[in-house]
């Protein structure tokens, strides 16, 4: 089974939001880095390219559920 990408939004101080499609292993690594601190910069390999994130500026991480929605 292919590794599916999760729709993710990273919110920063100042209100900017970075929308990404991230594989589960990358999402797990980002969560660990946010929880543990220690590192300031973290590289996320998203579906459309790599992104270097300043973890000190992250305010929230939103991950959409796996549910598929059809309709309005």
C-alpha positions as CSV (number, residue, x, y, z in Angstrom):
1,X,0.0,0.0,0.0
2,X,1.3,3.4,-0.9
3,X,2.3,5.9,1.8
4,X,-0.5,8.4,1.8
5,X,0.0,12.1,2.4
6,X,-1.9,13.9,5.1
7,X,-3.2,17.4,4.6
8,X,-1.4,19.5,7.2
9,X,-1.4,23.2,8.1
10,X,1.5,24.8,10.0
11,X,0.5,28.1,11.7
12,X,3.2,30.7,12.5
13,X,3.4,33.7,14.7
14,X,2.0,36.7,12.8
15,X,-0.8,34.7,11.2
16,X,0.9,33.0,8.2
17,X,-0.2,29.4,7.5
18,X,1.7,26.9,5.4
19,X,-0.5,24.2,3.8
20,X,1.4,20.9,3.1
21,X,0.6,17.4,2.1
22,X,3.0,15.3,4.3
23,X,3.7,11.6,4.5
24,X,2.8,10.0,7.9
25,X,6.5,9.4,8.8
26,X,7.4,13.1,8.1
27,X,4.4,14.2,10.1
28,X,5.5,12.1,13.1
29,X,9.0,13.5,12.9
30,X,7.6,17.1,12.9
31,X,5.4,16.4,15.9
32,X,8.3,14.9,17.8
33,X,10.5,17.9,17.0
34,X,7.8,20.3,18.1
35,X,7.2,18.4,21.4
36,X,10.8,17.8,22.3
37,X,12.3,21.2,21.4
38,X,16.0,21.3,21.2
39,X,16.3,22.0,17.5
40,X,15.2,25.2,15.9
41,X,15.1,24.3,12.2
42,X,13.4,21.2,10.9
43,X,13.2,20.1,7.3
44,X,9.9,18.5,6.2
45,X,9.8,16.5,3.0
46,X,6.3,17.4,1.7
47,X,4.7,15.9,-1.4
48,X,5.6,19.0,-3.5
49,X,9.1,19.6,-2.1
50,X,11.1,20.1,1.0
51,X,10.4,22.9,3.5
52,X,12.6,24.2,6.2
53,X,10.5,25.3,9.2
54,X,11.6,27.5,12.1
55,X,10.1,25.6,15.0
56,X,10.4,28.6,17.3
57,X,7.8,30.4,15.2
58,X,5.2,27.6,15.0
59,X,2.0,28.4,16.9
60,X,-0.1,25.3,15.8
61,X,-0.1,22.2,13.7
62,X,-3.4,21.1,12.2
63,X,-3.8,17.7,10.6
64,X,-7.0,16.8,8.8
65,X,-8.6,13.4,9.5
66,X,-8.4,10.6,7.0
67,X,-12.2,10.8,6.3
68,X,-13.1,11.3,2.7
69,X,-15.9,13.8,2.3
70,X,-18.3,14.0,-0.7
71,X,-20.8,16.8,-1.2
72,X,-21.3,20.0,0.6
